[in-house]
Every structure is written in structure tokens, then in C-alpha cells.
Amino acid sequence: MWYVIQTEAGKEQELVEVVNKVVEHRVYTRCFFVKRERVRRVKGECVVYTEALYPGYVFIDTEDPEGFYAKVRELPQVTRFLGSAEGLHVVEEEESALLAELVDGDAEDTIRLSPVKVNGEGEIVECGGAVGRFWKNVVRRRIRDRYVVVRVERGSREREVLLGVRKL
């Protein structure tokens, strides 16, 4: 089951490294944060970079949340535990399933750029990756800026997720 802890935005990798170094792996399966690839222009060139999908949030996959909490509650990299001062906040199954679908088994827990093909009017006519899986849910397209926004509904929650694209 997935749980979430909070750290400073931009310090997610540092917390993951500390947890992997300090906490025995018998207490948890993995510690990670979800990233997404984006594209920005630098001096006219498109440059790919990654950013945290949820800045400041790190996920823990564990079947022993109390044991994990006991090991990490004093780490200075942990800003706070969500949900309760007594333990870890459970990530809803729908949310963890959505994140797993977006990441699609990527070894670095990164939502990769989705390949898209556009016609002469700039409309997407073909797409793959995360955009392809959520094509019917696209609510905004900014192909020139190399992203689309999809609206996804999981359980009782609805959210918009920005996904990076690359033109074919």
C-alpha cells in the first residue's frame, strides 16, 4: 500500500536517498516520487527536463506503516506527515492506480513525453504514451508549448494533469 510524506519542494530526491540509506528495506518496498518530462525553449532550442509531478511529496510502498513511521519520523528532511501526527497518510487506491498508469512502469517513476502527430491546422491526429491513454480526457492543448492537460476522474476525485508532448 502507498503512503505519502511531505518534504520541501525540490528536496524530494534528497529524502528518497536518505530513506534508502537509513531505513532497512524489510520495513518498506520502495520510496519514490513521481516526475514528469517537460520541454522548454532555451535560445530557440527545445530542451527536455524533469520536474516533480507533486512537488514536496514522496511516496512509500510499505505493508508496515507503523514500522516505517517509527524509523523516519525524526529525519530532518521530513517536513510533516499528512493525515495525522500519529502515522502516515494512505494514498487512495484510485490515486495510486492513476499514478501507476501515468508512469507506465518507468524505472525512474517518470511520466515520459508523449509522442504526438499534428496536422496542418495543429490538431493532434495521432498520439501515444500517457496522452494516448487519456486522449478522450484532453481539456487543453498547447502543442507549440509542448504540453496538453487531461482531466481524469478516479473514484470521487477529479483532477487535471499536465503532460509533456513531443512532435513526431
N, C-alpha and C positions, 0 to 999 in steps of 0.2 A: 504494500500500500504506500502511496506517496503522501509525504508531509511537506510543509513549507516553513522555512525560516527566513528572516529578513536581515540584510546587511546593508551597508552603504551602497548606493548606486555606483557602479564602476568597480566595486570590490568583490564581485561575485566569484571570480576565478581565485582570488586570494583565499576566500572562505572555503571553497572546494578543496584547494590544496592543503589547507590546514586540517580540515576534517579528514582527508585521506591520509595525512601524516600522523595525526594524533589519535584517532578513534579506530579501534580494532574492527576489521571487516566482518567479524562474526555478528556485530551489532547492526549492520546495515548492508544492503546490497550495492547501492551506489548513491553518490552525491553529485548533483549536476545542476546546471542552469541552462535554459533554452535560449539559443541565439538565432538570429536571422541574418541572412546576407542582404545587403543593400548596395546600391550603386550611387555614386556621386560623381560630379564632374570636377576635375582638377585641371586647370589650364586647358580646357577643351577635351580632355581625355576622360573616359569612363573608368572609374576605379572602384573595385569591389571591396567592401569592408563588412565586418560583422558587428552587431550590437546585441545587447540582451533584449529578448522579447519582453521580459518583465524586469526592468532594472531594479536591482536590490533584492531580488527573490531567488532563493536557492532551494532546490527540491531534494528530498531524501527519500529513497526507496528502502523501507525497513518493515520488518514484521515485529520489531521490538522498539516501539517509540519511547517507552519509558527508559529503557537502557541507553538508547541514543541520546535522549534528552539529558540524562544524568552525566553523560560524557561531554556534551558540548555547551551546556548552559553557562559555563564560566569563560568560554573563549571570547577574547576581546573583539573579534571580527563579527560576532553575532550582535546585531543591533537589538532585535527583540524576537520573541516567538509570537506568531499570530494565533489568535483564538483564545489563549489562556496563559496565565503566568505559570500554570502547573504542568504544561506539556506542549506538545506540538499540534499544529492545526492540520487536520486531514484535508487533502485535496480531493474534491468530489470525483467520483469515477468518471463522470461525463467530461470533466475538465482534463483529467489525465489521459483519457481516450482521445480527446481533441488534440492535445499536445503531441501525443504519440503519432497520430495521423499526420499532423503537420510536419513533424521531424522525419517521419517515414523511415525509421531505422538508422538514421545517420549516426555514425560512430562518435561524432563530436556534438551531438544533440543540437544540430544547426538546421534551420529551415533554409534550404538552398534556393538560389534564384530559380524561378520557374521559366522555362523557355516558352516564348510566345511568338506567333507569326501574325503579322498585321497586313491588312490590305491597303490599297492606295488611299483610303479615307482614314487610315489609322485605327480601324476597328480590329479587334482580335478575332482571327478566324481559326486559329489552332493554338492549343496550349497544353503544357504538361506540368509535372510537379504538383506542388500544393495548389496552384491556381487551377490546374486541370481538375483536381479532385473537388474543388469548391467553385467551379465555373458558374453554376447556376446562382451562386450567392454573391457575385461581384456587385458592389454598390457604387464603386468609383474606380475609374481607370485614368492613370496618368502615365501613359507609355513613354512619353518624352522624358518624364522624371523617373522612369523605370520602377514603377510600383502600381499595384492595384490594392483595393481594400475589399475584403469579403466580410459579409455578415454571417456569422454562424450561430446556430441555436443548439444548445446542449442542455437537455433537461428543462429547467425553468429559466435558464440564463441565456441571454443573447449578447453577443459581443462582436465588435468589428476588429479585424486583424489586418494589418498592413503587411503585404507580401511583396518582396522584390521580384522583378522580372528582368529577363534578358531577351532581346530581339533575336530571332533566328534569321 
